[in-house]
Amino acid sequence: MPDVLDLPVALAATPFDAEWKTAADVIRHVSRALRQSENEPEWVTHANFIDADCPDRFGLGPCAPWPKEGSNRRVGLSVQRANSEGWIVHVDLIELAIHDDVKRDFWKSVPLLRIKALSRSQAWSIAAVVSRMLGLD
């Protein structure tokens, strides 16, 4: 049976309240916490690293406020293979987009944060730390 990676005790004791913080503040905190652990990723960045003015397509910019969760919006986390090598931890805002003119609602995903790891086990370990840090679990 494979080893189960658990959250380091030091990180478990440090909750992080993202309310009233910008995306850059949250990403800086996540990056610092991961780098202080033995679980240092290759890089941590906001999804909209080109700072394009189209959050629905590229994600929130660094100066945008971190999204608040509600009944129709929540922050989600996933792990996917990277394009060339390694694994990417995705943190996204999933929200219900309500359009009265179309008479149809749909769910949309707004990218928030990306973290690169070189191995699958490291990516899942990072995902566990970030999930606990942001209160997703």
Buried (B, 14 or more C-beta within 10 A) or exposed (E): EEEEBEBBEEBEEEEBEBEEBBBBBBBBBBBEBBEEBEBBBBEBEBBBEEEEEEBEEBBBBBEBBBBEBEEEBBBEBEBEEBEEEBBBBBBBBBBEBEEEEEEEEEEEBBBBBBBBBEEEEBBBBBBBBBBBBBEBE
